[in-house]
Amino acid sequence: MTRHHPITLSSTPGGIVLSVLAASPLAQAGSSHEHQGIADARPEASTMIIEYNSTDHDIGVQFFFDAEEWTSVEVLDPEGKDIYSAEAEGRLARQGGGSEMFLESVEPELGDVPFSQFFQRFPAGVYYFRGETADGEHLFGHAVFTHRIPAGPQIVMPVPNKGEECAQDVPMPVVIAWNPVTMSFVGDPIDIKGYEVVIEADDATFDVHIPASAGTSVTVTPETLHPGTRYDFEVLAIETGGNQTITSGCFRTAD
């Protein structure tokens, strides 16, 4: 099970400083999935977004539905065709059903499912969520789904030397920095509402969201990391509709 360490954020002229709090190892550093979109009736949120990995060149969709005590839920495309459904049964139904529901699709590589095929499979438009509670109340929500996909963030720190997979002997504190994303993956202007930085090791994951106005860097303080350790990281650019693009990298801290 991955452990999420609690973190604190402090703003600097150059970006965000990320540090860990030692008191509560079970606290979670932010949410990896922001709530966005407004439901028609009772659900607090219903969203559908694209996640594109510009490093691995794969793509998928993510659904989120937030409603208390649902026993069934389904997602319909703009033509009203059912693309997903789930129903609570057995002990979960006797418990009263579900609450939040997050679903991420398989993410095939673009060589297998190119953008044109993906866009045909999931056309832009309004997708509808509907469900029912244990007491028979009907739930209705919707999400505006677009094909606006940010270009991948260009990472400027840390970067590996030529021929190396990861940046080596990176001094602490570690600064992860990238250029602002202003274009879509096809070169059209795009509005970015924020970035997400995820840092992973064998024993921990750190996850932080920052608004675009806070800059394009995160400083990871020494108490957050270990010397002589490899870390994988991702920088995500998130456009105003929620679609997000990942650029990944890795580094090894200095001994």
N, C-alpha and C positions, 0 to 999 in steps of 0.2 A: 504494500500500500504506500503510495507516495505521500510524503509529509510536506505540508505547506507551512512555511515559517511565517510568523507575523512580521510585517515590515512597517517602517515609517518612511514618509516622503517629506522632503524639504526642497523648496524651490530655490534655484540659483539662477544667475543670469544666463548660464550655459545650459540649463536643463534641470533634471531631477536628480536628487541624491537618494539612493535606496539603501536603507540600513535595516538590520534585523533586530527584533526585540527578543531577548533571551527568556523572558518570564513565562510565556505561554506557548510551548512548542506545538500545540494543537490548533492554534488560531490560524485562519486562512488569510493569505495576502491577496485580498481582492477577489473579484469574480471573473472567470475567464469568458463569461458570456453576458454582455450587457443586455438589460431589458430595453427594448425599443419597439415602438408601434403601440397603437391603442386598440383595444378590443371593442367590439360593437356593444356588448352587453356586460355580462358578469366577469369574464376573464380579465385579469389585470394586464396581461400582455399576450400577444400572439405574433410571432415573427418568423420570417424565412429569409435566409441570407446565403450568399455564396462565399465559400472560403477557397482561395486559390493560393497554391504554394509555388512561388516563382523560382524557388531553388530546385524542388523536386519535380516541378511541372506536372502537378496533379490538381484536381478540382472536385469539389463536392458541394452539397447543400446542407444547411442546418436548420432545424425547426425548433421553435420554443413556444410552449403553451403554458400559461400560468392561470390556473383556475382551481378553486378548492372543491374537493369531493367529486371529481369527475369519475364516472364509471365507464364511459366510452368517449372516444374522440376520433375524429377523422379530418383529413386535410383534402381539400378539393382544389383543382387547378382553375384558371380563369374560365374554362369552358364547363366547369361543374363536374369534371371527372375525378373520381376518387383516386388519390395517389398514395394515401396512407391511412390506416385505421388501427385502433387499438381498443381493447376492452378489458376491464378489470374483472377477474373471475376468482372464485374460491376465497381464500383467506383475505386477499387484498380487497375484494368486493365486500366481504363481511366487515373489514376494517373501516369501510366507508369510501373506498376508492383512492384515487391519486390526487396529487396536488400539482407541482411543477412537472413538466415533461420536456426533456431535451432529447433530440434525436439528430445524429450526424450520419449522413450517408457514407457509403464507401466512396473513396476518392481515387478514381482511375487516373492513370497518366494520360496526358494529352495525346500521346501517340496512339492510345487505344480509343479514347473518346475526345476528339478535338472540340474546340470551342463551338464550332457550328453545330455539331451533333448535340453537345450539352445544352446549348441555347434552344434547340428544337425540342429537346426532351423536357426542359423546364422553361417554357416561354415566359417573358416578362408580363406582368399584369397583377391583378389582385387575386390572392389565394385566400380561400375561406376555411376557417376552422369551425367545426361544430361538434358539440358533445352533449352529454347528459349526466346529471348528477344522480346519486343514489335515491333521492326523493322524486326523481322524474323531471327536475327543472332542466330546461334546454339552455345550452350555452352556445353563443355565437361570437366569433371573432374574425379578424381579417388581417392580412399583411400585404403591403405593397412590395412586390418583388421586381428588382431591376437587374439589368445586365451591366451596370456601371461597376467596373472592377478596377481598383487602384493598381498602378504599376508597383512592382516590388520595391521596398525601401532599399536604397544603395547604402550599404554599411561602410563607414569610413574608419571605425575603430571598434574592436581590434580586427586587424586583417592579417591573414597568414602571408609569409614570404612565398615567393614563387616556388612551386613544386611541393608546398606543404599543405596538408589538409586543414590544420588549425593554426591559429596564432600561438606562438610559443613564448614562454618566459614573460608573460604579461604581468607587470607590477600591480600590486594592490595599493589603493583602491582601483578597481577596474572601471574604465569608462567605456560604455557601449554607446556609440554615436552613429548617426545616419543622416543623409541629406533629406530635406523636406520632400514629401511626395506631393506633386502638383498636377500630375497627369494620370490618365487611366492607362490600362495595359495596351490600348491601341493609340495612345498619344493625344487623346482629347483632354481638355482641362477638367479637373475633378476637385471637389471640395472634400477635404479630410477633416474629420471631427476629432480624431485622436489616434494614439498609437498604443500598442500593447507590447511589453517586453517580457519574455519568458526565459528564465535561466534554469537549466536542469543539470543535475548530477545524479549519481547512483542513489543517494540518500535524501535528496531534497529537491523541491521545485519552488522557484520564486516567480511570482506573476504580478505584474503591476500595469495598470492602465494610466495613461496621462493624456490630458487634453492637448490638441495641436498647439494651442497658445503657450504651453509650458516649455516648448523647445523640442529639440530632437536629440537628446542624450539622457542617459541614466548613469549615475555613478554608484557603483556597488561598493559599499564600505568594507574594510578588511574583516570585520567580525562576521560578515555574511558568508565569506568564502574560506577555503582552506588552501594553504600553499601547496604547490606541486600537484594540482588536481585539474583534471579535464572537466570542462563545462561546455555543454551545448546550449545554444541560445537561439531565440527567434525574435524578430522584430516584425510586428504586424501593423500595417497601415489600414485604418478603418474609415470608410467614407460615410457621408451623412446618412445614407440609407441602411448602413450596417454591413455591407459587403466588405470583406477584408482580404488582404494579400500578405503572405508570409515571405520573408527572406530569412534564411537560417545561416548560422555560422557556429564556430566553436573556438575555444581558446584553452590554454593551459596556463595556470598561474605560476609565477616564479616560485622557486623553492625558498 
